[in-house]
Amino acid sequence: MTTTLALDAAMPQTIGEAFAHIGKVTAPTALDIKVMVLVEAASKELYRASAAQSDNPAVADLLIANGDEEFLHANRAAAALKALTGEVFTPPAAQDNPYLAGGAFPLAELTPAALRKLADAEFAGEALYEGWAASMENAEAAALLRANGKEETDHGNRLLKAAALLEG
């Protein structure tokens, strides 16, 4: 039996709202970091679902690699939260993530253009994480967020490679 994590009323209630919310945050609160944990954990499944759409095994492998790192980012964000507040907030498995409840989540068509657009979002993730880290006095939390940011660039580069592979 699984139990979907309940969202705090102050949190965005859908994954779309959550992505929009975190994109606007410059100095995260504990609640913002929890939203990021949930989004990063959900992103693993978003990448896996995208990979399942591909007939190209190399493209699928690149997308799965991004998804696996997204879950690592969720764990790092949770560790940053613990360093800041002492609170343990464990990234949920897909079936327990409220942003994946009911199986409804956004999937773009797997095209070179869509992958390039997603790459741009991943590249922007490095700046987002850097801004969050710069807003913190806690060096441990800041280092964890910066590590996530550096890998966002890797995600973008993988997506550009996947787009090129789809173009043949």
TINUNU-748321 format. One record per atom (N, C-alpha, C, CB): residue number from 1; x, y, z. Coordinates in steps of 0.05 Angstrom, whole numbers. Glycine has a CB too. Layout:
! TINUNU-748321
r i=NUM&u=X&v=Y&w=Z
...
This chain:
! TINUNU-748321
r i=1&u=17&v=-24&w=0
r i=1&u=0&v=0&w=0
r i=1&u=18&v=25&w=0
r i=1&u=-19&v=0&w=24
r i=2&u=10&v=44&w=-16
r i=2&u=25&v=69&w=-16
r i=2&u=8&v=92&w=-5
r i=2&u=33&v=76&w=-45
r i=3&u=21&v=111&w=5
r i=3&u=8&v=134&w=17
r i=3&u=19&v=159&w=4
r i=3&u=10&v=135&w=47
r i=4&u=4&v=173&w=-12
r i=4&u=13&v=197&w=-25
r i=4&u=17&v=218&w=-3
r i=4&u=-7&v=207&w=-46
r i=5&u=40&v=231&w=-4
r i=5&u=47&v=252&w=15
r i=5&u=26&v=275&w=12
r i=5&u=75&v=263&w=10
r i=6&u=17&v=285&w=34
r i=6&u=-3&v=307&w=33
r i=6&u=13&v=333&w=29
r i=6&u=-20&v=308&w=59
r i=7&u=3&v=350&w=11
r i=7&u=15&v=376&w=7
r i=7&u=5&v=396&w=28
r i=7&u=9&v=386&w=-21
r i=8&u=23&v=412&w=38
r i=8&u=16&v=434&w=56
r i=8&u=-2&v=453&w=39
r i=8&u=41&v=449&w=67
r i=9&u=-21&v=466&w=51
r i=9&u=-39&v=484&w=37
r i=9&u=-24&v=507&w=24
r i=9&u=-61&v=494&w=55
r i=10&u=-1&v=514&w=35
r i=10&u=14&v=537&w=25
r i=10&u=32&v=529&w=1
r i=10&u=32&v=548&w=46
r i=11&u=33&v=503&w=-5
r i=11&u=49&v=493&w=-28
r i=11&u=33&v=494&w=-54
r i=11&u=59&v=465&w=-22
r i=12&u=47&v=497&w=-76
r i=12&u=34&v=494&w=-102
r i=12&u=21&v=466&w=-102
r i=12&u=53&v=497&w=-126
r i=13&u=-3&v=465&w=-114
r i=13&u=-19&v=440&w=-113
r i=13&u=-15&v=422&w=-137
r i=13&u=-47&v=447&w=-110
r i=14&u=-3&v=432&w=-158
r i=14&u=2&v=415&w=-182
r i=14&u=32&v=418&w=-190
r i=14&u=-16&v=424&w=-206
r i=15&u=41&v=399&w=-205
r i=15&u=69&v=401&w=-214
r i=15&u=74&v=425&w=-231
r i=15&u=77&v=375&w=-229
r i=16&u=55&v=433&w=-248
r i=16&u=58&v=457&w=-264
r i=16&u=61&v=482&w=-247
r i=16&u=35&v=460&w=-283
r i=17&u=44&v=484&w=-226
r i=17&u=46&v=506&w=-208
r i=17&u=72&v=505&w=-192
r i=17&u=22&v=505&w=-188
r i=18&u=82&v=481&w=-186
r i=18&u=107&v=478&w=-171
r i=18&u=130&v=488&w=-188
r i=18&u=111&v=449&w=-162
r i=19&u=131&v=479&w=-213
r i=19&u=153&v=489&w=-231
r i=19&u=153&v=519&w=-233
r i=19&u=150&v=476&w=-259
r i=20&u=129&v=531&w=-237
r i=20&u=127&v=560&w=-239
r i=20&u=136&v=573&w=-213
r i=20&u=98&v=568&w=-246
r i=21&u=128&v=562&w=-191
r i=21&u=135&v=573&w=-165
r i=21&u=165&v=574&w=-160
r i=21&u=121&v=557&w=-142
r i=22&u=178&v=551&w=-164
r i=22&u=207&v=550&w=-157
r i=22&u=223&v=568&w=-176
r i=22&u=217&v=522&w=-159
r i=23&u=212&v=572&w=-200
r i=23&u=226&v=589&w=-219
r i=23&u=227&v=618&w=-211
r i=23&u=214&v=587&w=-246
r i=24&u=209&v=626&w=-193
r i=24&u=207&v=654&w=-184
r i=24&u=222&v=659&w=-157
r i=24&u=178&v=661&w=-180
r i=25&u=229&v=637&w=-143
r i=25&u=241&v=640&w=-117
r i=25&u=270&v=647&w=-119
r i=25&u=238&v=613&w=-101
r i=26&u=278&v=668&w=-104
r i=26&u=307&v=676&w=-104
r i=26&u=320&v=669&w=-78
r i=26&u=309&v=705&w=-110
r i=27&u=305&v=669&w=-56
r i=27&u=316&v=662&w=-30
r i=27&u=296&v=642&w=-17
r i=27&u=320&v=688&w=-11
r i=28&u=301&v=616&w=-20
r i=28&u=281&v=597&w=-12
r i=28&u=277&v=594&w=18
r i=28&u=289&v=570&w=-22
r i=29&u=251&v=590&w=24
r i=29&u=243&v=583&w=51
r i=29&u=245&v=552&w=54
r i=29&u=214&v=593&w=58
r i=30&u=240&v=542&w=77
r i=30&u=239&v=513&w=81
r i=30&u=217&v=501&w=63
r i=30&u=235&v=506&w=111
r i=31&u=195&v=514&w=61
r i=31&u=173&v=505&w=45
r i=31&u=181&v=504&w=15
r i=31&u=148&v=522&w=48
r i=32&u=196&v=524&w=6
r i=32&u=205&v=524&w=-22
r i=32&u=223&v=501&w=-27
r i=32&u=219&v=551&w=-28
r i=33&u=240&v=495&w=-8
r i=33&u=259&v=472&w=-12
r i=33&u=244&v=446&w=-13
r i=33&u=280&v=472&w=11
r i=34&u=223&v=443&w=3
r i=34&u=206&v=419&w=2
r i=34&u=193&v=417&w=-26
r i=34&u=184&v=420&w=24
r i=35&u=184&v=439&w=-37
r i=35&u=172&v=438&w=-64
r i=35&u=193&v=429&w=-83
r i=35&u=161&v=466&w=-72
r i=36&u=218&v=438&w=-80
r i=36&u=239&v=430&w=-98
r i=36&u=245&v=400&w=-95
r i=36&u=265&v=446&w=-93
r i=37&u=245&v=390&w=-71
r i=37&u=249&v=362&w=-67
r i=37&u=228&v=346&w=-82
r i=37&u=248&v=355&w=-36
r i=38&u=203&v=354&w=-80
r i=38&u=182&v=339&w=-93
r i=38&u=184&v=342&w=-124
r i=38&u=155&v=350&w=-84
r i=39&u=191&v=365&w=-134
r i=39&u=194&v=369&w=-162
r i=39&u=217&v=353&w=-173
r i=39&u=197&v=399&w=-169
r i=40&u=239&v=353&w=-160
r i=40&u=263&v=338&w=-169
r i=40&u=257&v=308&w=-169
r i=40&u=288&v=345&w=-152
r i=41&u=243&v=299&w=-148
r i=41&u=236&v=271&w=-146
r i=41&u=217&v=263&w=-169
r i=41&u=224&v=264&w=-119
r i=42&u=197&v=280&w=-174
r i=42&u=178&v=275&w=-196
r i=42&u=192&v=276&w=-223
r i=42&u=156&v=296&w=-195
r i=43&u=212&v=292&w=-225
r i=43&u=226&v=295&w=-251
r i=43&u=239&v=269&w=-260
r i=43&u=247&v=317&w=-250
r i=44&u=247&v=252&w=-241
r i=44&u=258&v=226&w=-248
r i=44&u=237&v=211&w=-265
r i=44&u=265&v=210&w=-223
r i=45&u=213&v=211&w=-256
r i=45&u=192&v=197&w=-270
r i=45&u=184&v=211&w=-297
r i=45&u=167&v=195&w=-253
r i=46&u=186&v=237&w=-297
r i=46&u=180&v=251&w=-322
r i=46&u=200&v=244&w=-344
r i=46&u=180&v=282&w=-318
r i=47&u=226&v=242&w=-336
r i=47&u=247&v=234&w=-354
r i=47&u=243&v=205&w=-363
r i=47&u=274&v=238&w=-342
r i=48&u=236&v=188&w=-344
r i=48&u=232&v=160&w=-351
r i=48&u=208&v=156&w=-370
r i=48&u=227&v=143&w=-325
r i=49&u=187&v=171&w=-366
r i=49&u=164&v=170&w=-384
r i=49&u=172&v=180&w=-412
r i=49&u=140&v=186&w=-373
r i=50&u=188&v=201&w=-412
r i=50&u=198&v=211&w=-438
r i=50&u=215&v=191&w=-452
r i=50&u=213&v=238&w=-435
r i=51&u=232&v=178&w=-437
r i=51&u=249&v=157&w=-449
r i=51&u=233&v=134&w=-461
r i=51&u=268&v=146&w=-427
r i=52&u=211&v=128&w=-448
r i=52&u=194&v=106&w=-458
r i=52&u=181&v=113&w=-485
r i=52&u=172&v=100&w=-438
r i=53&u=180&v=139&w=-492
r i=53&u=169&v=147&w=-517
r i=53&u=189&v=144&w=-540
r i=53&u=160&v=176&w=-516
r i=54&u=214&v=139&w=-534
r i=54&u=235&v=139&w=-555
r i=54&u=240&v=111&w=-566
r i=54&u=261&v=151&w=-544
r i=55&u=242&v=111&w=-592
r i=55&u=250&v=86&w=-606
r i=55&u=281&v=84&w=-607
r i=55&u=238&v=85&w=-634
r i=56&u=294&v=105&w=-600
r i=56&u=323&v=106&w=-601
r i=56&u=335&v=100&w=-574
r i=56&u=333&v=134&w=-612
r i=57&u=348&v=77&w=-570
r i=57&u=359&v=69&w=-544
r i=57&u=379&v=89&w=-533
r i=57&u=372&v=42&w=-545
r i=58&u=395&v=102&w=-550
r i=58&u=414&v=122&w=-540
r i=58&u=400&v=146&w=-529
r i=58&u=433&v=130&w=-563
r i=59&u=379&v=155&w=-541
r i=59&u=363&v=177&w=-531
r i=59&u=350&v=169&w=-505
r i=59&u=341&v=186&w=-552
r i=60&u=339&v=146&w=-503
r i=60&u=326&v=136&w=-479
r i=60&u=347&v=135&w=-456
r i=60&u=314&v=108&w=-483
r i=61&u=371&v=126&w=-462
r i=61&u=392&v=124&w=-441
r i=61&u=399&v=152&w=-430
r i=61&u=417&v=111&w=-452
r i=62&u=400&v=172&w=-448
r i=62&u=407&v=199&w=-440
r i=62&u=385&v=210&w=-422
r i=62&u=411&v=218&w=-464
r i=63&u=360&v=205&w=-429
r i=63&u=337&v=215&w=-413
r i=63&u=336&v=201&w=-386
r i=63&u=311&v=211&w=-428
r i=64&u=341&v=175&w=-385
r i=64&u=342&v=160&w=-360
r i=64&u=364&v=170&w=-342
r i=64&u=345&v=130&w=-365
r i=65&u=387&v=176&w=-354
r i=65&u=410&v=187&w=-338
r i=65&u=401&v=213&w=-325
r i=65&u=435&v=191&w=-355
r i=66&u=388&v=231&w=-340
r i=66&u=378&v=256&w=-328
r i=66&u=359&v=250&w=-305
r i=66&u=365&v=273&w=-349
r i=67&u=341&v=232&w=-309
r i=67&u=321&v=225&w=-289
r i=67&u=334&v=215&w=-263
r i=67&u=302&v=205&w=-299
r i=68&u=354&v=198&w=-267
r i=68&u=368&v=187&w=-243
r i=68&u=381&v=209&w=-227
r i=68&u=388&v=166&w=-251
r i=69&u=393&v=228&w=-242
r i=69&u=406&v=251&w=-228
r i=69&u=385&v=270&w=-215
r i=69&u=423&v=267&w=-247
r i=70&u=362&v=272&w=-227
r i=70&u=341&v=288&w=-215
r i=70&u=334&v=278&w=-187
r i=70&u=316&v=289&w=-233
r i=71&u=333&v=251&w=-184
r i=71&u=327&v=241&w=-158
r i=71&u=350&v=246&w=-138
r i=71&u=321&v=210&w=-159
r i=72&u=374&v=245&w=-148
r i=72&u=398&v=253&w=-132
r i=72&u=394&v=282&w=-123
r i=72&u=424&v=249&w=-148
r i=73&u=385&v=299&w=-141
r i=73&u=380&v=327&w=-134
r i=73&u=359&v=329&w=-112
r i=73&u=371&v=343&w=-158
r i=74&u=339&v=313&w=-113
r i=74&u=318&v=313&w=-92
r i=74&u=331&v=306&w=-65
r i=74&u=296&v=293&w=-99
r i=75&u=348&v=286&w=-65
r i=75&u=362&v=278&w=-40
r i=75&u=380&v=300&w=-30
r i=75&u=378&v=253&w=-44
r i=76&u=394&v=314&w=-48
r i=76&u=411&v=336&w=-40
r i=76&u=395&v=359&w=-29
r i=76&u=429&v=346&w=-63
r i=77&u=373&v=366&w=-42
r i=77&u=356&v=387&w=-32
r i=77&u=345&v=380&w=-4
r i=77&u=332&v=393&w=-52
r i=78&u=338&v=355&w=0
r i=78&u=328&v=346&w=26
r i=78&u=351&v=348&w=47
r i=78&u=318&v=317&w=25
r i=79&u=375&v=342&w=39
r i=79&u=398&v=345&w=57
r i=79&u=403&v=375&w=63
r i=79&u=424&v=332&w=45
r i=80&u=399&v=392&w=43
r i=80&u=402&v=421&w=48
r i=80&u=381&v=430&w=68
r i=80&u=400&v=437&w=22
r i=81&u=357&v=421&w=65
r i=81&u=336&v=428&w=84
r i=81&u=343&v=419&w=112
r i=81&u=309&v=415&w=76
r i=82&u=354&v=394&w=114
r i=82&u=362&v=384&w=141
r i=82&u=384&v=401&w=153
r i=82&u=371&v=355&w=139
r i=83&u=403&v=409&w=136
r i=83&u=425&v=426&w=145
r i=83&u=415&v=453&w=155
r i=83&u=446&v=430&w=123
r i=84&u=395&v=463&w=142
r i=84&u=384&v=489&w=149
r i=84&u=365&v=489&w=173
r i=84&u=369&v=501&w=126
r i=85&u=349&v=468&w=175
r i=85&u=327&v=467&w=195
r i=85&u=328&v=444&w=215
r i=85&u=301&v=467&w=182
r i=86&u=343&v=423&w=207
r i=86&u=343&v=399&w=223
r i=86&u=321&v=380&w=216
r i=86&u=342&v=406&w=253
r i=87&u=303&v=389&w=198
r i=87&u=280&v=372&w=190
r i=87&u=287&v=351&w=170
r i=87&u=257&v=390&w=180
r i=88&u=278&v=327&w=174
r i=88&u=282&v=306&w=155
r i=88&u=257&v=305&w=136
r i=88&u=286&v=278&w=169
r i=89&u=262&v=309&w=111
r i=89&u=240&v=309&w=91
r i=89&u=251&v=291&w=68
r i=89&u=233&v=338&w=80
r i=90&u=242&v=266&w=68
r i=90&u=252&v=246&w=50
r i=90&u=238&v=248&w=23
r i=90&u=248&v=218&w=61
r i=91&u=254&v=249&w=1
r i=91&u=241&v=249&w=-25
r i=91&u=223&v=224&w=-29
r i=91&u=262&v=251&w=-48
r i=92&u=199&v=228&w=-37
r i=92&u=181&v=205&w=-39
r i=92&u=185&v=190&w=-65
r i=92&u=152&v=215&w=-38
r i=93&u=179&v=164&w=-64
r i=93&u=178&v=148&w=-88
r i=93&u=156&v=158&w=-106
r i=93&u=174&v=117&w=-81
r i=94&u=157&v=151&w=-131
r i=94&u=137&v=162&w=-150
r i=94&u=109&v=158&w=-141
r i=94&u=141&v=148&w=-177
r i=95&u=102&v=134&w=-131
r i=95&u=74&v=129&w=-124
r i=95&u=65&v=145&w=-100
r i=95&u=71&v=100&w=-118
r i=96&u=84&v=157&w=-85
r i=96&u=77&v=172&w=-61
r i=96&u=79&v=202&w=-66
r i=96&u=94&v=164&w=-38
r i=97&u=88&v=210&w=-89
r i=97&u=93&v=239&w=-95
r i=97&u=67&v=252&w=-104
r i=97&u=115&v=242&w=-118
r i=98&u=58&v=272&w=-89
r i=98&u=33&v=285&w=-95
r i=98&u=33&v=298&w=-123
r i=98&u=26&v=305&w=-74
r i=99&u=56&v=306&w=-132
r i=99&u=57&v=318&w=-159
r i=99&u=55&v=298&w=-182
r i=99&u=83&v=334&w=-162
r i=100&u=54&v=273&w=-175
r i=100&u=50&v=252&w=-195
r i=100&u=24&v=237&w=-190
r i=100&u=73&v=232&w=-195
r i=101&u=8&v=246&w=-171
r i=101&u=-17&v=233&w=-163
r i=101&u=-35&v=229&w=-187
r i=101&u=-32&v=248&w=-141
r i=102&u=-46&v=206&w=-190
r i=102&u=-64&v=200&w=-211
r i=102&u=-51&v=196&w=-238
r i=102&u=-84&v=221&w=-213
r i=103&u=-25&v=197&w=-239
r i=103&u=-10&v=193&w=-264
r i=103&u=-11&v=216&w=-282
r i=103&u=-21&v=169&w=-278
r i=104&u=-22&v=239&w=-274
r i=104&u=-25&v=262&w=-291
r i=104&u=0&v=280&w=-287
r i=104&u=-50&v=278&w=-284
r i=105&u=16&v=280&w=-308
r i=105&u=39&v=299&w=-308
r i=105&u=46&v=306&w=-336
r i=105&u=63&v=287&w=-293
r i=106&u=58&v=330&w=-339
r i=106&u=63&v=340&w=-366
r i=106&u=85&v=325&w=-381
r i=106&u=70&v=369&w=-365
r i=107&u=78&v=316&w=-405
r i=107&u=98&v=304&w=-422
r i=107&u=97&v=318&w=-449
r i=107&u=94&v=273&w=-425
r i=108&u=120&v=328&w=-457
r i=108&u=121&v=341&w=-484
r i=108&u=126&v=319&w=-504
r i=108&u=144&v=362&w=-485
r i=109&u=119&v=325&w=-529
r i=109&u=125&v=307&w=-551
r i=109&u=155&v=305&w=-553
r i=109&u=112&v=317&w=-578
r i=110&u=165&v=281&w=-558
r i=110&u=194&v=277&w=-559
r i=110&u=204&v=284&w=-587
r i=110&u=200&v=247&w=-552
r i=111&u=210&v=310&w=-590
r i=111&u=221&v=321&w=-615
r i=111&u=247&v=336&w=-609
r i=111&u=200&v=340&w=-629
r i=112&u=263&v=340&w=-629
r i=112&u=288&v=356&w=-625
r i=112&u=281&v=384&w=-613
r i=112&u=303&v=359&w=-651
r i=113&u=260&v=397&w=-624
r i=113&u=253&v=424&w=-614
r i=113&u=245&v=423&w=-584
r i=113&u=231&v=435&w=-630
r i=114&u=229&v=403&w=-577
r i=114&u=220&v=400&w=-549
r i=114&u=244&v=395&w=-530
r i=114&u=199&v=378&w=-546
r i=115&u=262&v=378&w=-540
r i=115&u=286&v=372&w=-523
r i=115&u=304&v=397&w=-520
r i=115&u=302&v=349&w=-536
r i=116&u=306&v=413&w=-541
r i=116&u=322&v=438&w=-539
r i=116&u=309&v=457&w=-519
r i=116&u=325&v=451&w=-566
r i=117&u=283&v=459&w=-520
r i=117&u=268&v=477&w=-501
r i=117&u=273&v=467&w=-472
r i=117&u=238&v=477&w=-507
r i=118&u=271&v=441&w=-468
r i=118&u=276&v=430&w=-442
r i=118&u=305&v=434&w=-433
r i=118&u=270&v=400&w=-441
r i=119&u=324&v=433&w=-453
r i=119&u=352&v=438&w=-447
r i=119&u=355&v=466&w=-436
r i=119&u=370&v=434&w=-472
r i=120&u=342&v=486&w=-449
r i=120&u=343&v=513&w=-439
r i=120&u=334&v=516&w=-410
r i=120&u=326&v=532&w=-457
r i=121&u=313&v=501&w=-403
r i=121&u=304&v=501&w=-375
r i=121&u=324&v=489&w=-357
r i=121&u=277&v=486&w=-373
r i=122&u=337&v=468&w=-365
r i=122&u=358&v=455&w=-349
r i=122&u=382&v=474&w=-345
r i=122&u=367&v=429&w=-361
r i=123&u=390&v=487&w=-367
r i=123&u=412&v=506&w=-364
r i=123&u=405&v=529&w=-345
r i=123&u=419&v=518&w=-392
r i=124&u=380&v=538&w=-345
r i=124&u=371&v=559&w=-327
r i=124&u=372&v=548&w=-298
r i=124&u=343&v=568&w=-334
r i=125&u=369&v=522&w=-294
r i=125&u=370&v=510&w=-268
r i=125&u=396&v=515&w=-253
r i=125&u=365&v=481&w=-269
r i=126&u=418&v=517&w=-268
r i=126&u=443&v=522&w=-254
r i=126&u=443&v=550&w=-241
r i=126&u=467&v=521&w=-274
r i=127&u=433&v=570&w=-256
r i=127&u=431&v=597&w=-245
r i=127&u=411&v=598&w=-221
r i=127&u=422&v=617&w=-267
r i=128&u=389&v=583&w=-224
r i=128&u=370&v=582&w=-202
r i=128&u=383&v=571&w=-177
r i=128&u=346&v=565&w=-210
r i=129&u=395&v=548&w=-179
r i=129&u=408&v=537&w=-155
r i=129&u=430&v=554&w=-145
r i=129&u=420&v=509&w=-162
r i=130&u=446&v=567&w=-162
r i=130&u=467&v=585&w=-153
r i=130&u=455&v=609&w=-137
r i=130&u=483&v=596&w=-177
r i=131&u=433&v=620&w=-147
r i=131&u=420&v=641&w=-133
r i=131&u=410&v=633&w=-106
r i=131&u=396&v=652&w=-149
r i=132&u=398&v=609&w=-105
r i=132&u=389&v=598&w=-79
r i=132&u=413&v=595&w=-60
r i=132&u=374&v=572&w=-82
r i=133&u=435&v=583&w=-70
r i=133&u=458&v=579&w=-53
r i=133&u=470&v=605&w=-43
r i=133&u=480&v=563&w=-69
r i=134&u=471&v=625&w=-61
r i=134&u=482&v=651&w=-53
r i=134&u=465&v=665&w=-32
r i=134&u=484&v=669&w=-78
r i=135&u=440&v=658&w=-30
r i=135&u=422&v=671&w=-10
r i=135&u=425&v=658&w=18
r i=135&u=393&v=669&w=-19
r i=136&u=441&v=637&w=20
r i=136&u=443&v=623&w=46
r i=136&u=469&v=628&w=61
r i=136&u=440&v=593&w=41
r i=137&u=466&v=629&w=87
r i=137&u=490&v=632&w=103
r i=137&u=502&v=604&w=111
r i=137&u=483&v=647&w=129
r i=138&u=486&v=583&w=108
r i=138&u=494&v=556&w=115
r i=138&u=511&v=545&w=92
r i=138&u=469&v=538&w=121
r i=139&u=537&v=542&w=97
r i=139&u=555&v=533&w=76
r i=139&u=549&v=505&w=66
r i=139&u=584&v=534&w=86
r i=140&u=541&v=487&w=84
r i=140&u=534&v=459&w=75
r i=140&u=510&v=459&w=56
r i=140&u=528&v=442&w=100
r i=141&u=489&v=473&w=64
r i=141&u=466&v=475&w=47
r i=141&u=472&v=487&w=20
r i=141&u=443&v=490&w=61
r i=142&u=488&v=509&w=20
r i=142&u=495&v=522&w=-4
r i=142&u=511&v=504&w=-23
r i=142&u=512&v=548&w=2
r i=143&u=530&v=488&w=-11
r i=143&u=546&v=470&w=-27
r i=143&u=529&v=448&w=-40
r i=143&u=568&v=457&w=-10
r i=144&u=509&v=438&w=-26
r i=144&u=491&v=418&w=-37
r i=144&u=475&v=429&w=-60
r i=144&u=472&v=408&w=-15
r i=145&u=466&v=453&w=-57
r i=145&u=450&v=465&w=-79
r i=145&u=468&v=471&w=-103
r i=145&u=436&v=491&w=-69
r i=146&u=492&v=481&w=-98
r i=146&u=511&v=486&w=-121
r i=146&u=517&v=460&w=-136
r i=146&u=536&v=499&w=-110
r i=147&u=520&v=438&w=-122
r i=147&u=525&v=413&w=-135
r i=147&u=502&v=406&w=-154
r i=147&u=530&v=390&w=-114
r i=148&u=478&v=410&w=-145
r i=148&u=455&v=406&w=-162
r i=148&u=456&v=424&w=-187
r i=148&u=428&v=411&w=-147
r i=149&u=463&v=449&w=-182
r i=149&u=464&v=468&w=-205
r i=149&u=484&v=460&w=-226
r i=149&u=471&v=495&w=-195
r i=150&u=507&v=451&w=-218
r i=150&u=527&v=442&w=-238
r i=150&u=516&v=419&w=-255
r i=150&u=553&v=434&w=-223
r i=151&u=502&v=401&w=-242
r i=151&u=491&v=378&w=-258
r i=151&u=468&v=386&w=-276
r i=151&u=482&v=357&w=-238
r i=152&u=454&v=408&w=-270
r i=152&u=433&v=418&w=-288
r i=152&u=445&v=424&w=-316
r i=152&u=419&v=443&w=-277
r i=153&u=469&v=434&w=-316
r i=153&u=483&v=439&w=-342
r i=153&u=488&v=412&w=-356
r i=153&u=509&v=454&w=-338
r i=154&u=496&v=392&w=-341
r i=154&u=500&v=365&w=-353
r i=154&u=473&v=356&w=-366
r i=154&u=510&v=345&w=-332
r i=155&u=451&v=361&w=-352
r i=155&u=425&v=352&w=-362
r i=155&u=419&v=366&w=-389
r i=155&u=403&v=359&w=-342
r i=156&u=424&v=392&w=-389
r i=156&u=420&v=407&w=-414
r i=156&u=436&v=397&w=-437
r i=156&u=426&v=436&w=-410
r i=157&u=461&v=391&w=-431
r i=157&u=479&v=380&w=-452
r i=157&u=470&v=353&w=-462
r i=157&u=508&v=378&w=-442
r i=158&u=460&v=336&w=-444
r i=158&u=449&v=310&w=-452
r i=158&u=425&v=313&w=-470
r i=158&u=442&v=293&w=-427
r i=159&u=408&v=333&w=-463
r i=159&u=384&v=338&w=-479
r i=159&u=391&v=348&w=-507
r i=159&u=366&v=358&w=-465
r i=160&u=412&v=364&w=-509
r i=160&u=421&v=373&w=-535
r i=160&u=432&v=350&w=-552
r i=160&u=443&v=395&w=-533
r i=161&u=446&v=332&w=-538
r i=161&u=456&v=308&w=-552
r i=161&u=433&v=290&w=-561
r i=161&u=475&v=292&w=-533
r i=162&u=413&v=287&w=-544
r i=162&u=389&v=271&w=-552
r i=162&u=375&v=284&w=-575
r i=162&u=370&v=269&w=-528
r i=163&u=373&v=310&w=-576
r i=163&u=360&v=324&w=-598
r i=163&u=375&v=318&w=-624
r i=163&u=358&v=354&w=-593
r i=164&u=402&v=320&w=-623
r i=164&u=418&v=315&w=-646
r i=164&u=415&v=286&w=-656
r i=164&u=448&v=320&w=-640
r i=165&u=413&v=267&w=-637
r i=165&u=409&v=239&w=-644
r i=165&u=382&v=235&w=-658
r i=165&u=410&v=221&w=-619
r i=166&u=361&v=249&w=-649
r i=166&u=335&v=246&w=-662
r i=166&u=335&v=258&w=-690
r i=166&u=314&v=261&w=-645
r i=167&u=352&v=277&w=-695
r i=167&u=354&v=289&w=-721
r i=167&u=370&v=271&w=-741
r i=167&u=367&v=317&w=-720
r i=168&u=385&v=252&w=-729
r i=168&u=399&v=233&w=-745
r i=168&u=424&v=244&w=-756
r i=168&u=383&v=223&w=-767
